Amino acid sequence: MMKRLISSAAVLVFLAGCATTGPHMSEIKDKIPPLDPNQGRIFFYRDASAFGVAVTADIMVDHKVVGRSVRGSSFFVDVAPGMHEIEVATELGYVTPILMAAGTTHYVESFPMPGALWGHIRAVERGVQGWLTASGELAYIGAPFDIMSSTATTSNTGGDPSNMPGIAVPKETD
């Protein structure tokens, strides 16, 4: 009995140590900067399930890393309208296409899947309800923004928002 109690306590300490840090989405979701009407927004999220807690992977939009799939987290990127490919950096190479219209928001859930030797992460587009259900317990791990004024902050990026992790800024064309 005592051995089982100690084992259970050790597992709880391990899982607590794996908790994602950052402000909870429930605290900041009303303060997220408004979407530019000429852009689209993609929210990425992964629930706080203990399944696959150690499995993480980079999330890419159009072959560019925009964040990581981390247990209990959420972030967003703003992208130009058009077709985009969402990939997770695993050996399985799943691609989720998203057709983005200006002024719209899409929601992509990442989740661990068992593998032969180790786990994998998969990303699938979901409706807003899946994100709303999970978002209250998720930590925001995306680009910093001033929560008081609801504007993006570039203080740590040399003034260039394209240097912010989690923000995809379209390149200007001639």
FISEKE-927495 format. One line per field, with one value per atom (N, C-alpha, C, O, CB): atom name; residue number from 1; x, y, z. Coordinates in steps of 0.2 Angstrom, whole numbers, plus 2048, in hexadecimal, padded with zeros to 3 digits. Glycine has a CB too. Example, Ala and Ser with C-alpha at 12.3 -4.5 7.8 and 13.67 -1.06 7.14 Angstrom:
// residues 2
a = N	CA	C	O	CB	N	CA	C	O	CB
k = 1	1	1	1	1	2	2	2	2	2
px = 842	83E	842	847	839	840	844	840	843	846
py = 7E4	7EA	7F0	7EF	7EA	7F5	7FB	800	806	7FD
pz = 827	827	827	82A	82D	823	824	827	828	81D
This chain:
// residues 174
a = N	CA	C	O	CB	N	CA	C	O	CB	N	CA	C	O	CB	N	CA	C	O	CB	N	CA	C	O	CB	N	CA	C	O	CB	N	CA	C	O	CB	N	CA	C	O	CB	N	CA	C	O	CB	N	CA	C	O	CB	N	CA	C	O	CB	N	CA	C	O	CB	N	CA	C	O	CB	N	CA	C	O	CB	N	CA	C	O	CB	N	CA	C	O	CB	N	CA	C	O	CB	N	CA	C	O	CB	N	CA	C	O	CB	N	CA	C	O	CB	N	CA	C	O	CB	N	CA	C	O	CB	N	CA	C	O	CB	N	CA	C	O	CB	N	CA	C	O	CB	N	CA	C	O	CB	N	CA	C	O	CB	N	CA	C	O	CB	N	CA	C	O	CB	N	CA	C	O	CB	N	CA	C	O	CB	N	CA	C	O	CB	N	CA	C	O	CB	N	CA	C	O	CB	N	CA	C	O	CB	N	CA	C	O	CB	N	CA	C	O	CB	N	CA	C	O	CB	N	CA	C	O	CB	N	CA	C	O	CB	N	CA	C	O	CB	N	CA	C	O	CB	N	CA	C	O	CB	N	CA	C	O	CB	N	CA	C	O	CB	N	CA	C	O	CB	N	CA	C	O	CB	N	CA	C	O	CB	N	CA	C	O	CB	N	CA	C	O	CB	N	CA	C	O	CB	N	CA	C	O	CB	N	CA	C	O	CB	N	CA	C	O	CB	N	CA	C	O	CB	N	CA	C	O	CB	N	CA	C	O	CB	N	CA	C	O	CB	N	CA	C	O	CB	N	CA	C	O	CB	N	CA	C	O	CB	N	CA	C	O	CB	N	CA	C	O	CB	N	CA	C	O	CB	N	CA	C	O	CB	N	CA	C	O	CB	N	CA	C	O	CB	N	CA	C	O	CB	N	CA	C	O	CB	N	CA	C	O	CB	N	CA	C	O	CB	N	CA	C	O	CB	N	CA	C	O	CB	N	CA	C	O	CB	N	CA	C	O	CB	N	CA	C	O	CB	N	CA	C	O	CB	N	CA	C	O	CB	N	CA	C	O	CB	N	CA	C	O	CB	N	CA	C	O	CB	N	CA	C	O	CB	N	CA	C	O	CB	N	CA	C	O	CB	N	CA	C	O	CB	N	CA	C	O	CB	N	CA	C	O	CB	N	CA	C	O	CB	N	CA	C	O	CB	N	CA	C	O	CB	N	CA	C	O	CB	N	CA	C	O	CB	N	CA	C	O	CB	N	CA	C	O	CB	N	CA	C	O	CB	N	CA	C	O	CB	N	CA	C	O	CB	N	CA	C	O	CB	N	CA	C	O	CB	N	CA	C	O	CB	N	CA	C	O	CB	N	CA	C	O	CB	N	CA	C	O	CB	N	CA	C	O	CB	N	CA	C	O	CB	N	CA	C	O	CB	N	CA	C	O	CB	N	CA	C	O	CB	N	CA	C	O	CB	N	CA	C	O	CB	N	CA	C	O	CB	N	CA	C	O	CB	N	CA	C	O	CB	N	CA	C	O	CB	N	CA	C	O	CB	N	CA	C	O	CB	N	CA	C	O	CB	N	CA	C	O	CB	N	CA	C	O	CB	N	CA	C	O	CB	N	CA	C	O	CB	N	CA	C	O	CB	N	CA	C	O	CB	N	CA	C	O	CB	N	CA	C	O	CB	N	CA	C	O	CB	N	CA	C	O	CB	N	CA	C	O	CB	N	CA	C	O	CB	N	CA	C	O	CB	N	CA	C	O	CB	N	CA	C	O	CB	N	CA	C	O	CB	N	CA	C	O	CB	N	CA	C	O	CB	N	CA	C	O	CB	N	CA	C	O	CB	N	CA	C	O	CB	N	CA	C	O	CB	N	CA	C	O	CB	N	CA	C	O	CB	N	CA	C	O	CB	N	CA	C	O	CB	N	CA	C	O	CB	N	CA	C	O	CB	N	CA	C	O	CB	N	CA	C	O	CB	N	CA	C	O	CB	N	CA	C	O	CB	N	CA	C	O	CB	N	CA	C	O	CB	N	CA	C	O	CB	N	CA	C	O	CB	N	CA	C	O	CB	N	CA	C	O	CB	N	CA	C	O	CB	N	CA	C	O	CB	N	CA	C	O	CB	N	CA	C	O	CB	N	CA	C	O	CB	N	CA	C	O	CB	N	CA	C	O	CB	N	CA	C	O	CB	N	CA	C	O	CB	N	CA	C	O	CB	N	CA	C	O	CB	N	CA	C	O	CB	N	CA	C	O	CB	N	CA	C	O	CB	N	CA	C	O	CB	N	CA	C	O	CB	N	CA	C	O	CB	N	CA	C	O	CB	N	CA	C	O	CB
k = 1	1	1	1	1	2	2	2	2	2	3	3	3	3	3	4	4	4	4	4	5	5	5	5	5	6	6	6	6	6	7	7	7	7	7	8	8	8	8	8	9	9	9	9	9	10	10	10	10	10	11	11	11	11	11	12	12	12	12	12	13	13	13	13	13	14	14	14	14	14	15	15	15	15	15	16	16	16	16	16	17	17	17	17	17	18	18	18	18	18	19	19	19	19	19	20	20	20	20	20	21	21	21	21	21	22	22	22	22	22	23	23	23	23	23	24	24	24	24	24	25	25	25	25	25	26	26	26	26	26	27	27	27	27	27	28	28	28	28	28	29	29	29	29	29	30	30	30	30	30	31	31	31	31	31	32	32	32	32	32	33	33	33	33	33	34	34	34	34	34	35	35	35	35	35	36	36	36	36	36	37	37	37	37	37	38	38	38	38	38	39	39	39	39	39	40	40	40	40	40	41	41	41	41	41	42	42	42	42	42	43	43	43	43	43	44	44	44	44	44	45	45	45	45	45	46	46	46	46	46	47	47	47	47	47	48	48	48	48	48	49	49	49	49	49	50	50	50	50	50	51	51	51	51	51	52	52	52	52	52	53	53	53	53	53	54	54	54	54	54	55	55	55	55	55	56	56	56	56	56	57	57	57	57	57	58	58	58	58	58	59	59	59	59	59	60	60	60	60	60	61	61	61	61	61	62	62	62	62	62	63	63	63	63	63	64	64	64	64	64	65	65	65	65	65	66	66	66	66	66	67	67	67	67	67	68	68	68	68	68	69	69	69	69	69	70	70	70	70	70	71	71	71	71	71	72	72	72	72	72	73	73	73	73	73	74	74	74	74	74	75	75	75	75	75	76	76	76	76	76	77	77	77	77	77	78	78	78	78	78	79	79	79	79	79	80	80	80	80	80	81	81	81	81	81	82	82	82	82	82	83	83	83	83	83	84	84	84	84	84	85	85	85	85	85	86	86	86	86	86	87	87	87	87	87	88	88	88	88	88	89	89	89	89	89	90	90	90	90	90	91	91	91	91	91	92	92	92	92	92	93	93	93	93	93	94	94	94	94	94	95	95	95	95	95	96	96	96	96	96	97	97	97	97	97	98	98	98	98	98	99	99	99	99	99	100	100	100	100	100	101	101	101	101	101	102	102	102	102	102	103	103	103	103	103	104	104	104	104	104	105	105	105	105	105	106	106	106	106	106	107	107	107	107	107	108	108	108	108	108	109	109	109	109	109	110	110	110	110	110	111	111	111	111	111	112	112	112	112	112	113	113	113	113	113	114	114	114	114	114	115	115	115	115	115	116	116	116	116	116	117	117	117	117	117	118	118	118	118	118	119	119	119	119	119	120	120	120	120	120	121	121	121	121	121	122	122	122	122	122	123	123	123	123	123	124	124	124	124	124	125	125	125	125	125	126	126	126	126	126	127	127	127	127	127	128	128	128	128	128	129	129	129	129	129	130	130	130	130	130	131	131	131	131	131	132	132	132	132	132	133	133	133	133	133	134	134	134	134	134	135	135	135	135	135	136	136	136	136	136	137	137	137	137	137	138	138	138	138	138	139	139	139	139	139	140	140	140	140	140	141	141	141	141	141	142	142	142	142	142	143	143	143	143	143	144	144	144	144	144	145	145	145	145	145	146	146	146	146	146	147	147	147	147	147	148	148	148	148	148	149	149	149	149	149	150	150	150	150	150	151	151	151	151	151	152	152	152	152	152	153	153	153	153	153	154	154	154	154	154	155	155	155	155	155	156	156	156	156	156	157	157	157	157	157	158	158	158	158	158	159	159	159	159	159	160	160	160	160	160	161	161	161	161	161	162	162	162	162	162	163	163	163	163	163	164	164	164	164	164	165	165	165	165	165	166	166	166	166	166	167	167	167	167	167	168	168	168	168	168	169	169	169	169	169	170	170	170	170	170	171	171	171	171	171	172	172	172	172	172	173	173	173	173	173	174	174	174	174	174
px = 804	800	804	803	7FB	809	80E	812	813	813	814	818	813	815	81A	80D	808	807	807	801	806	805	80B	80B	804	811	817	818	81A	81E	816	816	811	813	815	80C	806	809	808	800	80C	80E	814	814	811	818	81E	81B	81D	822	816	813	80F	810	80D	80C	809	80E	80D	805	814	819	81C	81D	81F	81D	81F	81B	81D	820	814	80F	80F	80E	808	80F	80F	815	814	80F	81B	821	820	824	827	81C	81B	815	814	819	813	80D	810	816	80A	80C	80E	80D	808	80A	812	811	80F	810	818	80C	80A	803	800	809	800	7FA	7F4	7F5	7F8	7EF	7EA	7E6	7E5	7E5	7E4	7E0	7D9	7D7	7DE	7D6	7D0	7D2	7CD	7CE	7D8	7DA	7DB	7DA	7E0	7DD	7DF	7DB	7DD	7E6	7D7	7D4	7D0	7CF	7CF	7CE	7CA	7CF	7CD	7C5	7D5	7DA	7DF	7E4	7DF	7DE	7E2	7E0	7DB	7E0	7E6	7E5	7E0	7E0	7EC	7DC	7D7	7DA	7E0	7D3	7D7	7DA	7D9	7D4	7D6	7DF	7DF	7DA	7DA	7E6	7D5	7D0	7D3	7CF	7CB	7D9	7DC	7E0	7E4	7E1	7E0	7E4	7DF	7D9	7E9	7E1	7DD	7E1	7E7	7DC	7DE	7E1	7E0	7DB	7DF	7E6	7E5	7E7	7ED	7EA	7E3	7E4	7E6	7E3	7DE	7EC	7EE	7EE	7EF	7F6	7EC	7EB	7EC	7EB	7E4	7EE	7EF	7EC	7EE	7F6	7E8	7E4	7EA	7EF	7DF	7E7	7EC	7EC	7EE	7EA	7EA	7EA	7F1	7F6	7E7	7F1	7F8	7FA	800	7F7	7F6	7F8	7FD	7FC	7F2	803	808	80B	80E	805	80B	80E	815	817	80E	819	820	821	827	825	81C	81C	81B	815	818	820	81F	821	825	822	81F	822	821	81C	81E	825	824	81D	81C	82A	81A	814	816	819	80E	815	817	811	80C	81C	811	80D	811	815	809	80F	812	81A	81E	811	81C	823	827	82D	826	823	827	824	81E	826	829	827	824	827	82D	81E	81A	819	817	814	81B	81A	81B	81D	813	819	81A	813	80F	81F	812	80D	80F	813	80B	80D	80E	808	803	813	808	802	800	803	804	7F9	7F6	7F7	7F7	7F7	7F8	7FA	7F6	7F3	801	7F6	7F3	7F7	7FA	7EC	7F7	7FA	7F6	7F3	802	7F8	7F5	7FA	7FF	7EF	7F8	7FC	7F7	7F2	801	7F9	7F5	7F9	7FF	7F5	7F5	7F7	7F3	7EE	7F7	7F6	7F3	7ED	7EE	7F8	7E8	7E3	7E6	7EB	7DD	7E3	7E6	7E6	7E4	7EC	7E9	7EA	7F0	7F6	7EA	7F0	7F6	7F6	7F1	7F5	7FC	7FD	800	805	803	7FC	7FE	802	7FF	7F8	808	80C	80E	80F	812	80F	812	819	819	80E	81E	825	826	829	82A	823	824	826	825	81E	828	82A	824	825	82E	81E	818	816	813	812	817	816	80F	80D	819	80A	803	803	807	7FF	7FF	7FE	7F6	7F2	800	7F4	7EE	7ED	7F0	7EB	7E9	7E8	7E3	7DE	7E7	7E4	7DF	7DE	7E3	7E1	7D8	7D7	7D4	7CF	7D1	7D9	7D7	7D4	7D7	7DE	7CF	7CC	7CE	7CE	7C4	7CE	7CF	7CA	7C4	7D0	7CC	7C7	7C5	7C0	7C2	7C7	7C5	7CA	7D0	7C3	7C7	7CB	7CA	7C5	7CA	7D0	7CF	7D3	7D7	7D3	7D1	7D3	7D6	7D3	7CE	7DD	7E0	7E2	7E6	7E6	7E0	7E2	7E8	7E8	7DC	7ED	7F2	7F1	7EF	7F9	7F3	7F2	7F7	7F9	7EB	7F9	7FE	7FB	7F5	802	7FE	7FC	801	807	7FA	7FF	804	808	805	801	80E	812	816	815	817	819	81C	822	823	81F	826	82B	82A	82C	832	827	826	820	81D	82C	81D	817	818	81D	814	812	812	80D	809	811	80E	809	805	808	80C	7FF	7FB	7F7	7F5	7F6	7F6	7F2	7EC	7EC	7F6	7E6	7E0	7DB	7DB	7DC	7D9	7D4	7CE	7CB	7D3	7CC	7C6	7C1	7C4	7C7	7BB	7B7	7B9	7BD	7B0	7B6	7B7	7B5	7B8	7B3	7B0	7AD	7B3	7B3	7A7	7B7	7BC	7C1	7C4	7C0	7C3	7C8	7C5	7C8	7CA	7BE	7BB	7BB	7BB	7B4	7B9	7B9	7C0	7C0	7B7	7C5	7CC	7CF	7D3	7D0	7CD	7D1	7D2	7D7	7CF	7CD	7CD	7D3	7D6	7C7	7D5	7DA	7E1	7E6	7D9	7E1	7E8	7EC	7E9	7E6	7F2	7F7	7F9	7FA	7FE	7F9	7FB	802	806	7F8	805	80C	80F	814	80E	80A	80C	810	813	806	810	813	811	80B	813	815	813	80F	810	819	80A	806	805	804	800	804	802	7FB	7F6	803	7FA	7F3	7EF	7E9	7F4	7F2	7EE	7EC	7E6	7F3	7F0	7ED	7EB	7E9	7F3	7EC	7EA	7ED	7EA	7E2	7F4	7F8	7FE	800	7F9	800	806	80C	80C	807	811	817	81D	81D	818	821	827	82D	833	827	82D	832	838	83E	830	837	83C	83E	842	83A	83C	83D	840	840	836	843	847	841	843	84B	83B	836	833	82F	839	835	833	82E	830	839	827	823	824	822	81C	827	829	82E	82F	82B	831	836	832	836	83B	82C	828	827	824	822	828	826	81E	81B	829	81C	815	811	80B	812	815	811	814	81A	813	810	812	810	80A	80E	815	814	815	81A	818	810	811	816	817	80A	81A	820	81C	818	825	81F	81D	81F	825	81F	81B	81D	81C	818	818	820	820	81A	819	826
py = 7FA	800	806	80B	800	806	80C	80D	813	80C	808	808	80B	80F	801	809	80C	813	817	808	815	81C	820	826	81D	81E	822	822	827	81E	81D	81D	822	825	816	822	827	82E	832	825	82F	836	838	83E	836	833	835	836	83B	82F	833	834	83B	83F	82F	83D	844	849	84E	844	848	84D	84E	854	84B	848	849	84C	851	841	84B	84E	856	85A	84B	857	85E	862	868	85F	85F	862	863	867	85E	85F	860	865	866	859	868	86D	873	875	870	875	87B	881	882	87A	886	88C	892	891	88E	897	89C	89E	89A	89A	8A4	8A6	8A1	89F	8AD	8A0	89C	89F	8A5	899	89C	89F	8A2	8A7	89A	89F	8A2	8A9	8AD	89D	8AA	8B1	8B6	8BC	8B0	8B4	8B9	8B9	8BD	8B8	8B4	8B3	8B9	8BB	8AD	8BD	8C4	8C9	8CF	8C6	8C8	8CD	8CC	8D0	8CE	8C7	8C5	8CA	8CC	8BE	8CD	8D2	8D0	8CA	8D4	8D5	8D3	8D1	8D3	8DA	8CD	8CB	8D0	8D4	8C5	8D1	8D6	8D3	8CD	8D6	8D7	8D5	8D2	8CE	8DA	8D3	8D1	8CA	8C8	8D6	8C8	8C2	8BC	8BE	8C3	8B6	8B1	8AF	8B0	8AB	8AC	8AA	8A2	8A0	8AE	89F	898	897	899	894	894	893	88B	887	894	88A	883	882	886	882	87B	87A	872	86E	87C	870	869	869	86D	867	864	864	862	860	85F	862	861	859	858	865	855	84E	84B	84E	84A	847	844	83F	83D	840	83D	838	83B	841	835	838	83B	842	846	83D	842	848	84A	850	848	845	847	848	849	841	847	847	84E	851	842	852	858	859	854	85E	85E	85E	865	869	859	868	86E	86E	869	870	873	874	879	87F	877	878	87C	87E	87A	878	884	887	888	88C	88D	885	886	885	889	88C	87F	87D	882	881	87D	886	88B	889	889	892	888	887	88D	893	885	88C	892	890	895	893	88A	889	881	87E	88B	87F	878	875	879	877	86F	86B	869	865	865	86D	86B	86A	86E	871	865	863	869	86D	85E	86B	870	877	87B	86F	878	87E	881	87C	87E	887	88A	890	893	88C	891	897	898	894	896	89E	8A0	8A3	8A6	8A4	8A3	8A6	8A9	8A7	8A1	8AF	8B3	8B1	8B2	8BA	8B0	8AE	8B1	8B4	8A6	8B2	8B5	8B0	8AA	8B6	8B3	8AE	8AA	8AB	8B3	8A4	89F	898	897	8A1	894	88D	88C	88F	888	889	888	881	87D	88D	87E	878	878	87B	874	874	873	86D	867	874	86D	866	866	86B	866	860	85F	85B	856	85B	85D	85B	854	853	85F	84F	848	844	846	845	83E	83A	837	835	834	838	836	83B	839	835	841	846	847	848	844	848	84A	851	855	848	853	859	85B	857	85B	861	863	869	86E	864	869	86F	873	871	86D	87A	87F	884	887	882	885	88B	890	890	889	896	89B	8A1	8A3	89D	8A4	8AA	8B0	8AF	8A9	8B5	8BB	8BC	8BB	8C2	8BE	8BF	8B9	8B9	8C3	8B3	8AD	8AA	8AB	8A8	8A6	8A2	89B	898	8A5	897	890	88D	890	88D	887	884	87D	879	883	87C	876	873	876	877	86D	869	864	861	865	864	85F	85A	85C	863	854	84F	849	848	84C	846	841	83A	839	83F	836	830	82B	82C	830	825	820	81E	81E	819	81C	819	813	810	81F	810	809	80A	806	807	80F	810	817	816	811	81C	822	825	823	827	82A	82D	832	834	830	834	839	83E	83D	835	844	849	84A	84A	850	84B	84C	852	854	846	856	85C	85C	85A	862	85D	85D	863	866	856	866	86C	86A	864	86F	86E	86C	873	878	86B	872	878	87C	87A	876	882	886	883	885	88D	87F	87C	878	878	878	874	870	875	873	86C	87A	87F	882	883	885	885	888	883	885	88A	87D	878	877	877	871	877	876	87C	87C	872	882	888	88A	88D	88D	889	88C	889	88C	88A	883	880	880	87E	879	883	883	88A	88F	883	889	88E	891	88E	88C	898	89B	89B	89E	8A3	898	898	89B	89A	891	89F	8A3	8A9	8AA	8A4	8AD	8B4	8B8	8B8	8B7	8BC	8C0	8C6	8C8	8C3	8C8	8CE	8D2	8CE	8CD	8D8	8DC	8DA	8DD	8E4	8D7	8D5	8DB	8DA	8D0	8E0	8E6	8EA	8EC	8EA	8EA	8EF	8EB	8ED	8F3	8E4	8DF	8E1	8E0	8E0	8E3	8E4	8DF	8DE	8EB	8DD	8D9	8DD	8E3	8D6	8DA	8DE	8DB	8D5	8DC	8E0	8DE	8E0	8E0	8E1	8E0	8E3	8DE	8E0	8E4	8D7	8D2	8D0	8CB	8CD	8D3	8D1	8D6	8D5	8CF	8DB	8E0	8E4	8E7	8DD	8E5	8E8	8E5	8E8	8EF	8DF	8DC	8D6	8D1	8D9	8D7	8D1	8CB	8C6	8D4	8CA	8C4	8C0	8BA	8C5	8C3	8C0	8BD	8B9	8C4	8BE	8BB	8B4	8B2	8BF	8AF	8A9	8A8	8AB	8A4	8A4	8A4	8A9	8A8	8A4	8AD	8B2	8B1	8B1	8B9	8B0	8AF	8B6	8B7	8A9	8BA	8C0	8BF	8BD	8C5	8C0	8BF	8C4	8CA	8C1	8C2	8C6	8CA	8C9	8C1	8D0	8D5	8D3	8D1	8DC	8D4	8D2	8D9	8DD	8CD	8D9	8DF	8DF	8E3	8DF
pz = 800	800	800	7FC	806	804	805	7FE	7FC	80B	7FB	7F5	7EF	7EB	7F3	7EF	7EA	7EB	7E7	7EA	7F2	7F3	7F1	7EE	7FB	7F2	7F0	7E9	7E6	7F3	7E5	7DE	7DB	7D7	7DB	7DE	7DC	7DD	7D9	7DF	7E3	7E4	7DF	7DD	7EB	7DE	7D9	7D2	7CF	7D8	7D0	7C9	7CA	7C5	7C8	7CF	7CF	7CF	7CC	7D6	7D3	7D3	7CC	7CA	7D8	7C8	7C1	7BD	7B9	7BF	7BD	7B9	7BB	7B6	7BA	7C1	7C3	7C0	7BE	7CB	7C0	7BD	7B6	7B3	7BF	7B2	7AB	7A9	7A3	7A8	7AE	7AD	7A8	7A9	7B3	7A4	79F	7A3	7A6	799	7A2	7A6	7A1	79B	7A9	7A3	79F	7A2	7A6	798	7A0	7A3	79F	79A	7A1	7A3	7A1	79B	79C	7A6	796	791	794	791	78C	799	79C	79F	79F	7A2	7A1	7A4	79E	79F	7A8	798	793	78D	788	792	78C	785	783	77D	785	788	786	784	782	78B	786	785	77F	77D	78B	77B	775	770	76F	772	76D	768	762	760	764	760	75B	754	753	75A	751	74A	745	744	748	741	73C	737	735	738	734	72F	729	725	72E	727	721	723	71E	71E	729	72B	72D	72E	730	72E	732	738	738	72D	73C	743	744	742	749	746	747	74F	751	743	753	75A	75A	757	75E	75D	75E	765	769	75C	767	76E	76F	76A	770	775	777	77E	782	776	77F	786	78B	78A	786	791	797	799	79F	79D	795	796	798	795	790	79D	79F	799	799	7A5	795	790	78B	788	78C	78A	786	788	784	77F	78F	792	790	78F	799	78E	78C	785	783	78F	781	77A	778	779	776	775	772	76B	769	776	767	760	75E	760	75B	759	756	752	74E	752	752	74D	748	749	751	741	73C	738	737	737	735	730	72A	72A	733	725	71E	71F	71D	71B	723	724	728	729	71D	72C	730	738	739	72F	73C	743	746	746	747	749	74C	754	757	749	756	75D	75E	75A	75F	764	766	769	76C	76C	768	76B	772	773	767	777	77E	782	781	781	786	78A	78E	791	78F	78D	791	78E	793	798	788	785	77F	77C	784	77E	778	776	77A	779	76F	76C	766	763	76B	763	75C	758	75A	75D	751	74C	747	746	748	745	740	739	738	741	734	72D	728	729	72C	722	71C	71A	71B	717	717	714	70E	70B	710	70D	709	70C	711	706	708	70A	70E	70C	704	714	719	71B	71B	71F	71C	71E	725	727	719	729	730	731	72F	735	734	734	73C	73F	72F	73E	744	743	73F	749	746	744	748	74D	747	744	746	740	73A	74A	741	73B	737	731	73D	739	736	730	72B	73B	731	72C	72A	724	726	72F	72E	72C	72F	735	727	725	726	723	71E	729	729	725	727	731	71F	71C	71E	721	714	71E	721	71B	719	728	719	714	719	71B	70F	719	71D	719	714	721	71C	719	71E	724	718	71B	71F	724	723	71B	72A	730	733	737	72D	731	734	739	739	72F	73E	743	742	742	74A	742	742	748	74C	73C	74A	751	74F	74C	756	751	750	756	75A	74B	757	75D	75C	757	760	760	75F	765	76B	760	764	769	768	762	769	76D	76D	76A	76C	773	767	764	766	766	75D	768	769	763	75D	76D	764	75E	760	765	75C	75B	75C	761	766	755	761	765	76A	770	762	767	76B	768	763	76B	76C	76A	764	763	770	761	75C	75E	762	755	75A	75B	754	74F	75D	755	74F	750	755	74D	74B	74B	746	741	749	749	745	746	74C	747	741	742	745	744	73B	74A	74E	74E	74B	755	750	750	756	75B	750	757	75C	763	768	75B	763	769	76D	773	768	769	76C	770	775	767	76D	770	776	77B	76B	775	77B	781	787	779	780	785	788	78F	782	785	788	78A	78E	782	787	788	78F	791	784	793	79A	79E	7A2	79D	79D	7A1	79D	7A0	7A2	797	793	795	796	78C	795	796	78F	78A	799	78F	789	788	78C	788	782	782	77B	779	781	778	772	773	778	76E	76E	76E	773	775	767	776	77C	779	773	77F	77D	77B	781	787	777	781	787	789	786	786	78F	791	793	792	796	795	797	792	792	79C	78C	787	781	77C	785	781	77C	775	770	77B	776	76F	770	775	76E	76A	76A	76C	76B	763	770	772	76E	76D	77A	76C	768	76C	769	762	773	777	777	777	77E	776	776	76F	76E	77B	76A	763	75F	759	760	762	75E	75A	755	759	75C	759	753	750	757	751	74B	74D	750	747	74C	74E	74B	74E	74D	745	742	746	745	73B	74B	74F	755	759	752	756	75C	75B	755	75D	75F	75E	75E	762	764	75A	759	755	754	760	752	74D	746	745	750	742	73B	737	736	737	735	732	72A	728	735	726	71F	71C	71E	71B	718	714	70F	70C	711	70F	70A	703	702	70C	6FE	6F7	6F3	6F5	6F4	6EE	6E9	6E5	6E1	6E5
